Amino acid sequence: MVAVILSLVLVLLAFAAACATYRVVVGPHVLDRLLAVDKLSFMVMGYLVFELSVTGERLYTEAAIALGLFSFVLTSFLANYLTELGQR
Amino acid sequence: MTPLVELIAAILDLLAAVLFMGSGIGLVRLPDFYTRCHSPTKVVSLGFLLFTAAAALRHADSEHAGVLVRLALLLGLVFVTVPISAQMLMRAGIANDVPRHPGTRGEPSIEPLIEPDGQARR
């Protein structure tokens, strides 16, 4: 029962990541791709937290925190850059 | 860890994964950039809360409490950065005149980032 639920969680997360990857590839505007990359990194963070809670390996939390900080810096820098580019 | 705790944590994980899947579907199927921006932003926060709650439930009785501290730090990080980055992205979208869905009502009203005399606004 529990094992089936845990495998289902992995399948659903993979489906969500596939949807975000579709938006990265197809996105008509640069901002669509940027948004999809941001959300893709959050999905990877969710997977890391899930993996931590199943295996108990403590390094996954540090990896998730570092990934979140990097994705926030990337997204805010590129969004500010594109804002200034569009105002010009 | 009793089987009941394990089952509750697994159900929390399943709910979080369903929310993440919903955010992915919204990212694919919604019509324009602004709606695509709004859908995963709200859903990802709640999904993260559920994932973190499941992890904390599984590790509540472990001997090293550092995991709980790091999980709280991670949750705070996500809850702060998700709305900020979404607001920055939508502001960039308005500044770049990203096309809107024709059913959108109203006009975007953000303060201009550059004053009429050319000075950047800080």
Backbone of each chain as ProteinMPNN parsed JSONL, in Angstrom:
{"seq_chain_A": "MVAVILSLVLVLLAFAAACATYRVVVGPHVLDRLLAVDKLSFMVMGYLVFELSVTGERLYTEAAIALGLFSFVLTSFLANYLTELGQR", "coords_chain_A": {"N_chain_A": [[0.838, -1.211, 0.0], [1.705, 1.34, 1.04], [4.083, 1.41, -0.392], [3.146, 1.423, -3.011], [1.871, 3.914, -3.074], [4.079, 5.581, -2.74], [5.542, 5.089, -5.091], [3.707, 6.103, -6.887], [3.764, 8.798, -6.252], [6.289, 9.477, -7.243], [5.832, 9.083, -9.977], [3.895, 11.047, -10.52], [5.336, 13.38, -9.943], [7.284, 13.23, -11.928], [5.682, 13.531, -14.154], [4.789, 16.183, -13.781], [7.237, 17.521, -14.019], [7.78, 16.916, -16.66], [5.76, 18.357, -17.938], [6.559, 20.987, -17.302], [8.99, 21.012, -18.655], [8.094, 20.805, -21.262], [6.964, 23.355, -21.488], [9.251, 24.886, -21.288], [10.542, 24.224, -23.672], [8.685, 24.912, -25.687], [7.676, 27.411, -25.112], [6.317, 30.56, -26.026], [7.407, 33.058, -25.457], [10.313, 34.63, -23.97], [9.965, 34.973, -21.266], [8.124, 33.054, -20.578], [9.657, 30.754, -20.774], [11.518, 31.288, -18.781], [9.917, 31.367, -16.49], [9.066, 28.702, -16.522], [11.461, 27.355, -16.124], [12.049, 28.214, -13.553], [9.891, 27.083, -12.103], [10.418, 24.452, -12.624], [12.747, 24.035, -11.213], [11.692, 24.257, -8.671], [10.124, 21.996, -8.623], [12.087, 20.029, -8.699], [13.211, 20.554, -6.229], [11.107, 19.794, -4.568], [11.11, 17.068, -5.14], [13.579, 16.443, -4.015], [13.117, 16.903, -1.293], [11.194, 14.973, -0.843], [12.698, 12.702, -1.329], [14.526, 12.914, 0.743], [12.783, 12.492, 2.916], [12.077, 9.87, 2.546], [14.475, 8.335, 2.414], [16.068, 9.375, 4.454], [18.509, 10.572, 4.236], [20.612, 13.158, 5.057], [21.836, 15.045, 3.494], [20.261, 15.843, 1.392], [18.637, 17.992, 2.156], [20.387, 20.165, 2.283], [21.127, 20.299, -0.385], [18.66, 20.966, -1.522], [18.164, 23.498, -0.389], [20.319, 24.983, -1.433], [19.739, 24.796, -4.163], [17.301, 26.172, -4.258], [18.1, 28.771, -3.52], [19.849, 29.394, -5.634], [18.083, 29.282, -7.839], [16.34, 31.335, -7.206], [18.009, 33.575, -7.296], [18.796, 33.52, -9.997], [16.281, 33.811, -11.328], [15.304, 36.293, -10.36], [17.321, 38.04, -11.139], [17.334, 37.792, -13.978], [14.694, 38.533, -14.545], [14.633, 41.18, -13.662], [16.516, 42.248, -15.395], [15.249, 41.864, -17.877], [13.055, 43.489, -17.445], [14.198, 46.067, -17.333], [15.194, 46.136, -19.916], [12.839, 46.086, -21.387], [11.664, 48.476, -20.642], [13.144, 50.31, -21.901]], "CA_chain_A": [[0.0, 0.0, 0.0], [2.56, 2.528, 1.14], [5.056, 1.384, -1.492], [2.444, 1.84, -4.229], [1.667, 5.367, -3.004], [5.359, 6.275, -2.942], [5.876, 5.057, -6.514], [2.78, 7.01, -7.573], [4.295, 10.149, -6.035], [7.392, 9.701, -8.196], [5.272, 9.195, -11.328], [3.236, 12.345, -10.662], [6.374, 14.419, -10.007], [7.905, 13.166, -13.253], [4.735, 14.121, -15.104], [4.838, 17.635, -13.617], [8.495, 18.006, -14.586], [7.66, 16.825, -18.119], [4.945, 19.5, -18.371], [7.389, 22.191, -17.231], [9.982, 20.934, -19.732], [7.369, 21.163, -22.49], [6.824, 24.813, -21.566], [10.583, 25.442, -21.564], [10.887, 24.039, -25.082], [7.72, 25.475, -26.629], [7.223, 28.722, -24.678], [6.445, 31.551, -27.098], [8.177, 34.225, -25.025], [11.422, 34.289, -23.094], [9.508, 34.929, -19.876], [7.512, 31.736, -20.364], [10.725, 29.781, -20.506], [12.111, 31.595, -17.478], [8.951, 30.898, -15.484], [9.048, 27.242, -16.488], [12.707, 26.9, -15.495], [11.887, 28.46, -12.125], [9.0, 26.084, -11.51], [11.089, 23.147, -12.735], [13.665, 23.897, -10.084], [10.908, 23.979, -7.462], [9.716, 20.584, -8.648], [13.254, 19.239, -8.301], [13.339, 20.709, -4.783], [10.107, 18.925, -3.954], [11.602, 15.692, -5.246], [14.667, 16.254, -3.053], [12.543, 16.787, 0.049], [10.55, 13.663, -0.78], [13.761, 11.695, -1.229], [15.015, 12.999, 2.119], [11.869, 11.913, 3.892], [12.024, 8.418, 2.387], [15.732, 7.658, 2.715], [16.686, 9.875, 5.669], [19.837, 11.12, 3.952], [20.434, 14.565, 5.424], [22.436, 15.958, 2.509], [19.249, 16.324, 0.451], [18.125, 19.31, 2.532], [21.346, 21.196, 1.855], [21.013, 20.419, -1.836], [17.419, 21.679, -1.851], [18.315, 24.91, -0.025], [21.218, 25.61, -2.406], [19.03, 24.906, -5.436], [16.321, 27.242, -4.141], [18.78, 30.066, -3.56], [20.346, 29.638, -6.995], [16.988, 29.557, -8.772], [15.792, 32.659, -6.912], [18.938, 34.589, -7.815], [18.688, 33.494, -11.459], [15.011, 34.337, -11.797], [15.143, 37.716, -10.072], [18.258, 38.801, -11.962], [16.896, 37.829, -15.38], [13.452, 39.288, -14.655], [14.96, 42.603, -13.572], [17.198, 42.615, -16.645], [14.258, 41.976, -18.949], [12.224, 44.662, -17.175], [14.91, 47.271, -17.78], [15.274, 46.059, -21.373], [11.542, 46.417, -21.96], [11.332, 49.869, -20.385], [14.039, 51.197, -22.634]], "C_chain_A": [[0.866, 1.252, 0.0], [3.553, 2.578, -0.013], [4.411, 1.825, -2.795], [2.259, 3.349, -4.24], [2.977, 6.095, -3.284], [5.79, 6.219, -4.404], [4.984, 6.003, -7.309], [3.227, 8.461, -7.427], [5.403, 10.448, -7.041], [6.861, 9.874, -9.614], [4.641, 10.575, -11.533], [4.257, 13.479, -10.747], [7.056, 14.417, -11.372], [6.987, 13.765, -14.304], [4.752, 15.647, -15.024], [6.113, 18.209, -14.227], [8.456, 17.925, -16.112], [6.828, 17.978, -18.66], [5.776, 20.781, -18.361], [8.442, 22.179, -18.336], [9.353, 21.257, -21.082], [7.262, 22.676, -22.611], [8.189, 25.473, -21.795], [10.883, 25.345, -23.045], [9.991, 24.88, -25.978], [7.442, 26.944, -26.364], [7.389, 29.841, -25.684], [7.299, 32.752, -26.705], [9.302, 33.765, -24.102], [10.938, 34.126, -21.65], [8.784, 33.635, -19.562], [8.571, 30.701, -20.012], [11.341, 30.01, -19.14], [11.213, 31.115, -16.343], [8.974, 29.38, -15.378], [10.326, 26.69, -15.866], [12.631, 27.078, -13.986], [11.034, 27.376, -11.481], [9.606, 24.686, -11.593], [12.062, 22.956, -11.57], [12.894, 23.662, -8.785], [10.426, 22.538, -7.437], [10.878, 19.68, -8.253], [13.471, 19.354, -6.791], [12.327, 19.851, -4.046], [10.524, 17.469, -4.006], [12.711, 15.444, -4.227], [14.132, 16.096, -1.629], [11.863, 15.433, 0.227], [11.591, 12.557, -0.592], [14.39, 11.699, 0.166], [14.092, 12.274, 3.077], [11.783, 10.396, 3.738], [13.317, 7.768, 2.856], [16.363, 8.133, 4.015], [18.102, 10.388, 5.478], [19.792, 12.63, 4.129], [21.006, 15.525, 4.399], [21.404, 16.523, 1.548], [18.708, 17.688, 0.841], [19.088, 20.409, 2.112], [21.272, 21.401, 0.348], [19.774, 21.214, -2.215], [17.542, 23.16, -1.528], [19.206, 25.628, -1.037], [20.523, 25.794, -3.742], [18.004, 26.029, -5.401], [16.969, 28.611, -4.2], [19.268, 30.393, -4.97], [19.214, 30.001, -7.939], [16.378, 30.925, -8.493], [16.704, 33.758, -7.46], [18.839, 34.679, -9.337], [17.415, 34.172, -11.935], [14.904, 35.833, -11.554], [16.103, 38.544, -10.917], [17.751, 38.907, -13.397], [15.606, 38.626, -15.537], [13.726, 40.783, -14.556], [15.638, 43.088, -14.851], [16.192, 42.801, -17.766], [13.328, 43.158, -18.725], [12.918, 45.932, -17.661], [15.022, 47.292, -19.294], [13.952, 46.471, -22.008], [11.157, 47.861, -21.73], [12.09, 50.804, -21.298], [13.395, 51.69, -23.921]], "O_chain_A": [[0.784, 2.097, -0.892], [3.836, 3.649, -0.551], [5.038, 2.517, -3.598], [2.459, 3.998, -5.266], [2.989, 7.108, -3.983], [6.345, 7.191, -4.917], [5.425, 6.626, -8.274], [3.089, 9.258, -8.355], [5.453, 11.533, -7.619], [7.365, 10.702, -10.372], [4.822, 11.199, -12.579], [4.082, 14.423, -11.518], [7.371, 15.477, -11.913], [7.447, 14.428, -15.234], [4.732, 16.329, -16.048], [6.081, 19.256, -14.874], [9.036, 18.775, -16.788], [7.141, 18.524, -19.718], [5.708, 21.572, -19.302], [8.756, 23.229, -18.897], [9.973, 21.891, -21.936], [7.444, 23.229, -23.695], [8.261, 26.521, -22.437], [11.426, 26.285, -23.625], [10.472, 25.498, -26.927], [7.02, 27.664, -27.268], [8.501, 30.064, -26.163], [7.865, 33.403, -27.584], [9.26, 32.674, -23.534], [11.422, 33.27, -20.909], [8.813, 33.162, -18.426], [8.411, 29.896, -19.095], [11.653, 29.06, -18.422], [11.683, 30.534, -15.364], [8.911, 28.83, -14.279], [10.291, 25.681, -15.162], [13.081, 26.221, -13.226], [11.4, 26.817, -10.447], [9.344, 23.838, -10.74], [12.183, 21.863, -11.017], [13.373, 22.955, -7.898], [10.328, 21.925, -6.374], [10.685, 18.684, -7.556], [13.864, 18.385, -6.141], [12.645, 19.249, -3.02], [10.325, 16.72, -3.049], [12.783, 14.365, -3.639], [14.621, 15.27, -0.858], [11.936, 14.822, 1.293], [11.402, 11.619, 0.182], [14.742, 10.651, 0.707], [14.547, 11.533, 3.948], [11.45, 9.701, 4.698], [13.292, 6.783, 3.595], [17.122, 7.385, 4.632], [18.818, 10.615, 6.453], [19.033, 13.315, 3.443], [20.688, 16.714, 4.432], [21.635, 17.571, 0.945], [18.351, 18.476, -0.034], [18.663, 21.464, 1.64], [21.346, 22.529, -0.14], [19.821, 22.044, -3.124], [17.078, 23.999, -2.3], [18.898, 26.744, -1.456], [20.69, 26.827, -4.391], [17.843, 26.758, -6.38], [16.452, 29.517, -4.854], [19.121, 31.52, -5.443], [19.35, 30.917, -8.751], [15.943, 31.61, -9.419], [16.23, 34.748, -8.018], [18.803, 35.773, -9.9], [17.453, 35.009, -12.837], [14.464, 36.572, -12.434], [15.746, 39.633, -11.368], [17.74, 39.997, -13.969], [15.426, 39.32, -16.538], [13.122, 41.573, -15.282], [15.374, 44.192, -15.329], [16.263, 43.772, -18.519], [12.858, 43.769, -19.684], [12.303, 46.77, -18.32], [14.952, 48.361, -19.899], [13.939, 47.129, -23.048], [10.407, 48.432, -22.522], [11.717, 51.967, -21.451], [14.01, 52.451, -24.668]]}, "seq_chain_B": "MTPLVELIAAILDLLAAVLFMGSGIGLVRLPDFYTRCHSPTKVVSLGFLLFTAAAALRHADSEHAGVLVRLALLLGLVFVTVPISAQMLMRAGIANDVPRHPGTRGEPSIEPLIEPDGQARR", "coords_chain_B": {"N_chain_B": [[8.98, 4.212, 13.982], [5.649, 4.095, 13.458], [3.281, 2.067, 11.564], [0.968, 3.542, 11.026], [1.721, 6.25, 11.121], [3.488, 6.196, 8.996], [1.695, 5.687, 6.893], [0.091, 7.999, 6.964], [1.997, 9.946, 6.347], [2.663, 9.104, 3.772], [0.262, 9.611, 2.47], [0.124, 12.381, 2.668], [2.334, 13.006, 1.08], [1.364, 12.077, -1.355], [-0.8, 13.826, -1.817], [0.623, 16.223, -2.091], [2.086, 15.629, -4.401], [0.026, 15.402, -6.245], [-0.826, 18.051, -6.277], [1.468, 19.246, -7.377], [1.42, 18.073, -9.888], [-0.915, 19.252, -10.832], [-0.016, 21.885, -11.04], [1.808, 21.573, -13.104], [0.091, 20.844, -15.219], [-1.404, 23.18, -15.416], [0.62, 24.865, -16.257], [1.02, 23.97, -18.819], [-1.505, 24.138, -20.121], [-2.84, 26.597, -19.767], [-3.926, 29.792, -21.131], [-2.384, 32.281, -21.58], [0.609, 34.218, -20.756], [0.327, 35.418, -18.219], [-1.666, 34.067, -16.818], [-0.467, 31.577, -16.808], [1.603, 32.224, -15.181], [0.354, 32.582, -12.763], [-0.773, 30.164, -11.969], [1.136, 27.932, -11.209], [2.477, 29.191, -9.173], [0.892, 29.538, -6.884], [0.238, 26.955, -6.297], [2.586, 25.544, -5.885], [3.611, 26.403, -3.442], [1.829, 25.354, -1.498], [2.104, 22.641, -2.059], [4.75, 22.268, -1.364], [4.582, 22.776, 1.356], [3.13, 20.526, 2.164], [4.857, 18.416, 1.429], [7.028, 18.999, 3.115], [5.789, 18.75, 5.576], [5.269, 16.012, 5.593], [7.871, 14.989, 5.571], [8.815, 15.983, 8.015], [7.132, 14.667, 9.731], [7.937, 12.033, 9.351], [10.507, 12.135, 10.372], [10.296, 12.931, 12.981], [10.956, 11.648, 15.341], [13.617, 11.148, 15.189], [17.101, 11.011, 16.162], [18.762, 13.125, 15.587], [18.072, 16.443, 15.506], [18.565, 18.258, 13.574], [17.535, 17.959, 11.045], [14.88, 18.8, 11.153], [15.181, 21.51, 11.653], [16.443, 22.318, 9.311], [14.452, 21.716, 7.49], [12.466, 23.538, 8.24], [13.811, 25.884, 7.621], [14.038, 25.604, 4.846], [11.335, 25.646, 4.12], [10.636, 28.245, 4.877], [12.286, 29.643, 3.127], [11.181, 28.947, 0.616], [8.58, 29.971, 0.897], [9.092, 32.67, 1.032], [10.489, 33.299, -1.351], [8.969, 32.454, -3.561], [6.554, 34.137, -4.066], [7.882, 36.571, -4.521], [9.52, 36.173, -6.775], [7.553, 35.554, -8.639], [6.138, 37.943, -8.769], [8.118, 39.612, -9.809], [8.476, 38.42, -12.314], [5.958, 38.818, -13.541], [5.882, 41.564, -13.605], [7.999, 42.06, -15.332], [6.834, 40.937, -17.568], [4.705, 42.729, -18.091], [6.171, 45.023, -18.616], [7.447, 44.282, -20.932], [5.415, 44.057, -22.734], [4.102, 41.575, -23.136], [1.851, 39.551, -24.913], [-1.642, 39.508, -24.049], [-4.323, 37.318, -23.062], [-7.269, 37.499, -25.065], [-9.615, 37.626, -23.594], [-9.07, 38.996, -21.3], [-9.877, 41.356, -18.827], [-9.782, 44.859, -18.129], [-6.958, 47.073, -17.583], [-3.387, 46.805, -17.435], [-1.838, 48.105, -14.543], [0.883, 49.281, -13.525], [3.309, 51.124, -11.714], [5.345, 53.336, -13.569], [8.649, 52.299, -14.36], [10.618, 53.994, -15.078], [11.106, 57.358, -14.699], [9.52, 60.34, -16.145], [11.592, 62.159, -16.67], [13.682, 60.585, -17.284], [15.194, 59.439, -15.3], [16.064, 56.521, -13.575], [13.858, 54.669, -11.522], [14.038, 53.998, -8.12]], "CA_chain_B": [[7.899, 4.809, 13.172], [4.539, 3.142, 13.352], [2.693, 2.01, 10.216], [-0.038, 4.591, 10.827], [2.459, 7.472, 10.774], [3.99, 5.984, 7.633], [0.583, 5.831, 5.942], [-0.312, 9.413, 6.916], [3.037, 10.671, 5.611], [2.557, 8.755, 2.358], [-0.904, 10.297, 1.891], [0.523, 13.784, 2.503], [3.189, 13.053, -0.109], [0.534, 11.897, -2.55], [-1.523, 15.083, -2.035], [1.577, 17.203, -2.607], [2.429, 15.292, -5.785], [-1.125, 15.751, -7.083], [-0.786, 19.502, -6.461], [2.542, 19.569, -8.325], [0.938, 17.693, -11.211], [-1.84, 20.295, -11.253], [0.746, 23.054, -11.481], [2.359, 21.265, -14.423], [-0.978, 20.907, -16.208], [-1.695, 24.588, -15.618], [1.725, 25.454, -17.019], [0.886, 23.595, -20.232], [-2.789, 24.35, -20.774], [-3.438, 27.923, -19.616], [-3.797, 30.435, -22.447], [-1.357, 33.298, -21.808], [1.726, 34.202, -19.808], [-0.013, 35.851, -16.866], [-2.361, 32.963, -16.146], [0.538, 30.535, -16.566], [2.41, 32.658, -14.05], [-0.358, 32.513, -11.491], [-1.178, 28.829, -11.524], [2.074, 27.131, -10.406], [2.983, 29.944, -8.032], [0.1, 29.28, -5.676], [0.146, 25.535, -6.004], [3.877, 25.015, -5.452], [3.805, 26.682, -2.019], [1.079, 24.38, -0.7], [2.712, 21.332, -2.255], [5.969, 22.223, -0.557], [4.178, 22.649, 2.761], [2.738, 19.139, 2.416], [6.075, 17.589, 1.381], [7.814, 19.255, 4.313], [5.072, 18.169, 6.715], [5.471, 14.566, 5.566], [9.252, 14.709, 5.967], [8.943, 16.243, 9.448], [6.409, 13.595, 10.428], [8.738, 10.813, 9.323], [11.752, 12.292, 11.115], [10.023, 13.623, 14.241], [11.556, 10.947, 16.474], [15.014, 10.812, 14.945], [17.923, 11.537, 17.243], [19.34, 14.403, 15.201], [16.987, 17.376, 15.22], [18.963, 19.208, 12.553], [16.692, 17.816, 9.865], [13.686, 19.627, 11.308], [15.593, 22.914, 11.499], [16.687, 22.575, 7.885], [13.166, 21.704, 6.791], [11.816, 24.819, 8.511], [14.54, 26.896, 6.841], [13.665, 25.416, 3.45], [9.959, 26.095, 3.943], [10.663, 29.695, 4.909], [12.9, 30.103, 1.879], [10.219, 28.806, -0.476], [7.433, 30.861, 1.088], [9.487, 34.054, 0.763], [10.975, 33.572, -2.699], [8.009, 32.175, -4.635], [5.785, 35.315, -4.491], [8.735, 37.66, -5.017], [9.939, 35.903, -8.152], [6.377, 35.639, -9.516], [5.834, 39.357, -8.987], [9.128, 40.15, -10.733], [8.226, 37.905, -13.666], [4.791, 39.465, -14.146], [6.246, 42.952, -13.891], [8.778, 42.024, -16.576], [5.905, 40.676, -18.66], [3.987, 43.964, -18.427], [7.12, 45.971, -19.198], [7.824, 43.829, -22.267], [4.2, 43.944, -23.542], [3.751, 40.205, -23.492], [0.418, 39.595, -25.274], [-2.585, 38.964, -23.088], [-5.484, 36.615, -23.597], [-8.27, 38.528, -25.412], [-10.679, 37.716, -22.61], [-8.639, 39.727, -20.117], [-10.554, 42.637, -18.638], [-8.982, 45.848, -17.413], [-5.648, 47.426, -18.112], [-2.345, 46.661, -16.417], [-1.493, 49.385, -13.935], [2.039, 49.331, -12.649], [3.965, 52.419, -11.791], [6.443, 53.252, -14.529], [9.945, 52.103, -13.717], [11.492, 55.105, -15.443], [10.391, 58.625, -14.602], [9.519, 61.073, -17.418], [12.848, 62.852, -16.949], [14.708, 59.636, -17.669], [15.891, 58.843, -14.174], [15.526, 55.227, -13.158], [13.179, 54.757, -10.231], [14.571, 52.995, -7.204]], "C_chain_B": [[6.796, 3.757, 12.977], [3.968, 3.132, 11.933], [1.668, 3.107, 9.963], [0.624, 5.907, 10.425], [2.979, 7.382, 9.345], [2.895, 6.199, 6.592], [0.159, 7.29, 5.817], [0.705, 10.225, 6.123], [2.956, 10.371, 4.125], [1.38, 9.47, 1.716], [-0.606, 11.781, 1.711], [1.407, 13.947, 1.266], [2.365, 12.949, -1.385], [-0.251, 13.169, -2.868], [-0.595, 16.141, -2.631], [1.92, 16.909, -4.058], [1.274, 15.6, -6.717], [-1.161, 17.259, -7.322], [0.294, 19.89, -7.469], [2.122, 19.212, -9.74], [-0.058, 18.729, -11.733], [-1.11, 21.543, -11.722], [1.365, 22.808, -12.849], [1.303, 21.344, -15.512], [-1.353, 22.356, -16.488], [-0.629, 25.278, -16.444], [1.588, 25.122, -18.498], [-0.378, 24.178, -20.836], [-3.338, 25.764, -20.668], [-3.063, 28.819, -20.798], [-2.674, 31.453, -22.588], [-0.383, 33.331, -20.643], [1.279, 34.493, -18.383], [-0.762, 34.761, -16.111], [-1.402, 31.811, -15.873], [1.415, 30.904, -15.386], [1.672, 32.418, -12.743], [-0.581, 31.082, -11.038], [-0.101, 28.085, -10.728], [2.54, 27.848, -9.154], [2.223, 29.627, -6.755], [0.19, 27.827, -5.282], [1.449, 25.008, -5.412], [4.094, 25.262, -3.954], [3.101, 25.644, -1.156], [1.663, 22.983, -0.855], [3.981, 21.184, -1.428], [5.651, 22.073, 0.913], [3.835, 21.198, 3.07], [3.948, 18.206, 2.394], [6.878, 17.752, 2.662], [7.139, 18.674, 5.546], [5.27, 16.659, 6.762], [6.881, 14.21, 6.033], [9.442, 14.918, 7.469], [8.247, 15.169, 10.266], [7.233, 12.319, 10.463], [9.964, 10.927, 10.22], [11.534, 12.965, 12.456], [10.744, 12.957, 15.406], [13.012, 10.555, 16.221], [15.898, 11.535, 15.954], [18.58, 12.858, 16.876], [18.225, 15.343, 14.76], [17.35, 18.356, 14.127], [18.114, 19.132, 11.308], [15.479, 18.718, 9.959], [14.02, 21.099, 11.129], [15.788, 23.242, 10.028], [15.389, 22.566, 7.095], [12.411, 23.011, 7.01], [12.471, 25.937, 7.714], [14.141, 26.831, 5.366], [12.254, 25.923, 3.178], [9.882, 27.619, 3.962], [11.24, 30.288, 3.636], [11.903, 30.06, 0.733], [9.089, 29.807, -0.325], [7.804, 32.31, 0.859], [9.775, 34.25, -0.721], [9.941, 33.333, -3.79], [7.181, 33.405, -5.016], [6.656, 36.417, -5.06], [9.112, 37.405, -6.47], [8.746, 35.971, -9.099], [6.025, 37.092, -9.794], [6.839, 39.986, -9.947], [8.863, 39.686, -12.164], [7.042, 38.609, -14.307], [5.071, 40.919, -14.467], [7.079, 43.032, -15.176], [7.873, 41.764, -17.761], [5.149, 41.924, -19.078], [4.928, 44.951, -19.104], [7.491, 45.584, -20.622], [6.629, 43.69, -23.202], [3.98, 42.525, -24.04], [2.251, 40.163, -23.78], [-0.457, 38.912, -24.247], [-3.674, 38.191, -23.805], [-6.585, 37.626, -23.908], [-9.416, 38.623, -24.421], [-10.313, 38.501, -21.369], [-9.361, 41.057, -20.021], [-9.64, 43.578, -17.871], [-7.654, 46.081, -18.088], [-4.605, 47.198, -17.039], [-1.958, 48.022, -15.851], [-0.331, 49.172, -12.99], [2.624, 50.719, -12.765], [5.124, 52.306, -12.77], [7.78, 53.157, -13.812], [10.889, 53.246, -14.01], [10.656, 56.376, -15.429], [10.423, 59.35, -15.942], [10.825, 61.802, -17.705], [13.987, 61.88, -17.201], [15.468, 59.01, -16.532], [15.246, 57.513, -13.822], [14.967, 55.346, -11.749], [13.716, 53.659, -9.327], [13.639, 52.825, -6.02]], "O_chain_B": [[7.015, 2.689, 12.405], [4.157, 4.09, 11.184], [1.506, 3.558, 8.829], [0.161, 6.595, 9.515], [2.923, 8.347, 8.583], [3.126, 6.808, 5.548], [-0.103, 7.773, 4.716], [0.334, 11.086, 5.325], [3.154, 11.262, 3.299], [1.462, 9.893, 0.563], [-1.026, 12.382, 0.722], [1.253, 14.9, 0.502], [2.63, 13.639, -2.369], [-0.365, 13.557, -4.031], [-0.972, 16.864, -3.554], [2.033, 17.83, -4.866], [1.492, 16.014, -7.856], [-1.483, 17.708, -8.422], [0.073, 20.755, -8.317], [2.421, 19.943, -10.686], [-0.058, 19.052, -12.921], [-1.528, 22.187, -12.684], [1.443, 23.724, -13.667], [1.57, 21.848, -16.603], [-1.593, 22.732, -17.636], [-0.928, 26.17, -17.239], [1.999, 25.913, -19.347], [-0.339, 24.672, -21.963], [-4.242, 26.108, -21.429], [-2.007, 28.635, -21.403], [-2.046, 31.494, -23.646], [-0.52, 32.583, -19.675], [1.787, 33.889, -17.439], [-0.533, 34.548, -14.92], [-1.5, 31.145, -14.842], [1.913, 30.033, -14.673], [2.288, 32.088, -11.73], [-0.579, 30.812, -9.837], [-0.407, 27.627, -9.627], [2.951, 27.211, -8.184], [2.812, 29.468, -5.686], [0.216, 27.49, -4.098], [1.432, 24.135, -4.545], [4.691, 24.431, -3.27], [3.68, 25.115, -0.207], [1.712, 22.221, 0.11], [4.255, 20.123, -0.866], [6.334, 21.352, 1.639], [4.209, 20.689, 4.126], [4.061, 17.313, 3.233], [7.355, 16.771, 3.232], [7.804, 18.169, 6.45], [5.421, 16.084, 7.84], [7.073, 13.257, 6.789], [10.136, 14.142, 8.126], [8.703, 14.801, 11.349], [7.241, 11.603, 11.465], [10.417, 9.925, 10.774], [12.475, 13.518, 13.025], [11.109, 13.634, 16.367], [13.574, 9.733, 16.945], [15.498, 12.546, 16.531], [18.923, 13.638, 17.764], [17.525, 15.085, 13.78], [16.536, 19.209, 13.775], [17.978, 20.119, 10.585], [15.083, 19.336, 8.97], [13.249, 21.85, 10.533], [15.361, 24.293, 9.55], [15.239, 23.324, 6.136], [11.789, 23.535, 6.086], [11.794, 26.824, 7.196], [13.935, 27.858, 4.72], [11.995, 26.547, 2.149], [9.159, 28.22, 3.168], [10.755, 31.299, 3.129], [11.788, 31.016, -0.033], [8.677, 30.429, -1.304], [6.938, 33.117, 0.524], [9.358, 35.253, -1.3], [10.024, 33.952, -4.851], [7.101, 33.711, -6.206], [6.24, 37.128, -5.975], [9.036, 38.308, -7.303], [8.896, 36.398, -10.244], [5.657, 37.442, -10.915], [6.468, 40.795, -10.798], [9.007, 40.459, -13.111], [7.098, 38.963, -15.485], [4.577, 41.456, -15.458], [6.901, 43.933, -15.994], [8.101, 42.301, -18.844], [4.962, 42.167, -20.27], [4.54, 45.636, -20.05], [7.815, 46.449, -21.436], [6.79, 43.254, -24.342], [3.707, 42.304, -25.22], [1.458, 40.677, -22.992], [-0.091, 37.895, -23.656], [-3.914, 38.382, -24.997], [-6.824, 38.529, -23.105], [-10.129, 39.626, -24.414], [-11.141, 38.665, -20.473], [-9.453, 41.799, -20.999], [-8.822, 43.141, -17.061], [-7.276, 45.386, -19.031], [-4.89, 47.373, -15.854], [-1.771, 48.981, -16.6], [-0.522, 48.914, -11.802], [2.46, 51.401, -13.777], [5.813, 51.287, -12.798], [8.02, 53.827, -12.807], [11.858, 53.456, -13.28], [9.614, 56.448, -16.08], [11.251, 59.029, -16.794], [11.144, 62.045, -18.869], [15.139, 62.297, -17.32], [16.307, 58.136, -16.756], [14.021, 57.399, -13.78], [15.529, 56.033, -10.897], [13.831, 52.508, -9.747], [13.912, 52.02, -5.13]]}, "name": "protein", "num_of_chains": 2, "seq": "MVAVILSLVLVLLAFAAACATYRVVVGPHVLDRLLAVDKLSFMVMGYLVFELSVTGERLYTEAAIALGLFSFVLTSFLANYLTELGQRMTPLVELIAAILDLLAAVLFMGSGIGLVRLPDFYTRCHSPTKVVSLGFLLFTAAAALRHADSEHAGVLVRLALLLGLVFVTVPISAQMLMRAGIANDVPRHPGTRGEPSIEPLIEPDGQARR"}
